[in-house]
Structure formats: structure tokens, C-alpha cells
Amino acid sequence: MKLRSSQRLNYENHDTYRSLLWPPREKTLLAECKIFSVSQTIAESQSAPHKQAKFYTLSCSPWVNVIALTTGNSVLMVEQYRHGVAGITLEIPGGCIDEEDADPLAGGRGHAG
């Protein structure tokens, strides 16, 4: 289940956690890719005033993974080439949810084969 912004915990209102926060001061989009984007954020520490650092984040498209069982109760696995490891991995089916999918379950059925 994905939390909406209004449902996320709001630590800014709790003194105990305020010193752990790193409010963003500047955000720059570095790359817009097919299934994700990469951004650089310059943020400032609340526990060490004037200390700033760069952080990099990935923002992904809505995604679904499926645990599909065969009629014999075996888990369906797929082999896929992954550029990050420059090799073939064994994994459960998954992928981006298409905009025309009514909900994550519809998207999951499309990836289960």
C-alpha cells in the first residue's frame, strides 16, 4: 500500500525528531529515464547548522511485483538480463504499472504472464 503525502508521518512537528531532518534547499533533475528519474538534492542538517550535503534520489514509476504460483504450487520465476550487474538474474515477474491499468492488481496480472 502506498501512502499519500497527507498520510505520511509528519516528524517536523515532533521535537524529538527535528534534529534528524535534512530539509532540501535545492533540487536538480539530473536524468529523466524510461522508468525512473534521478535528482540531486542539496539539503541542510538540522543538528549541525550550516552543514549542507548533496543527496541523490531515484523517483520510480508505479511498480508491481508478482508472486505467481503454478498449478503444482511452484513459484514462477523469470530469467532476465540486468545491465546493473551485467548478467542474468533470476527473479519474480514485475514491472511498471501502465497508465491504462485500472489498479495494481490489473497491472500484476499483465506481468504474471
Residue pairs with C-beta under 8 A, 6 or more apart in sequence:
2 62
11 17
11 18
11 20
11 21
12 18
12 21
18 46
19 46
19 47
20 46
20 47
21 46
22 43
22 44
22 45
22 46
22 53
22 55
23 43
23 44
23 46
24 41
24 42
24 43
25 42
25 43
25 44
25 52
26 41
26 42
27 39
27 40
27 41
27 42
28 39
28 40
28 41
29 37
29 38
29 39
30 38
30 39
30 40
30 56
31 37
31 38
35 60
35 61
35 96
36 58
36 59
36 60
36 61
37 58
37 59
38 56
38 57
38 58
39 56
39 57
39 59
40 54
40 55
40 56
41 54
41 55
41 56
41 57
42 52
42 53
42 54
42 55
43 52
43 53
43 55
44 50
44 51
44 52
45 51
45 52
45 53
61 96
61 97
62 96
62 97
62 104
62 107
63 94
63 95
63 96
63 97
64 94
64 95
64 96
64 97
64 104
64 107
64 108
64 111
65 92
65 93
65 94
65 108
65 111
66 76
66 92
66 93
66 94
66 108
66 111
66 112
67 75
67 92
68 75
68 76
68 92
68 93
68 112
68 113
69 75
69 76
70 76
75 92
76 92
76 93
76 112
76 113
77 90
77 91
77 92
78 90
78 91
78 92
78 93
79 88
79 89
79 90
80 88
80 89
80 91
81 87
81 88
81 89
82 88
82 89
93 111
93 112
93 113
94 111
95 107
95 110
95 111
96 107
97 104
97 107
98 107
98 110
101 107
101 110
